[in-house]
């Protein structure tokens, strides 16, 4: 049970890291370049599910409402 909980926690942290990264790089071309494999001939190693998940995280990060600061209110 502890192993399953740890895996879930790691997945949540990974998604949070991706979200944070997507907020820092709003340009989709830059974002996708960060996700490309390091080896040029290794394009077949991209898992379609992971690619879809990364793009969904990126879209969520871009469509999130801007947080207003106390000064703007």
HELIX and SHEET records of a PDB file:
HELIX    1   1 UNK A    2  UNK A   24  1                                  23    
HELIX    2   2 UNK A   28  UNK A   35  1                                   8    
HELIX    3   3 UNK A   43  UNK A   45  5                                   3    
HELIX    4   4 UNK A   48  UNK A   63  1                                  16    
END                                                                             
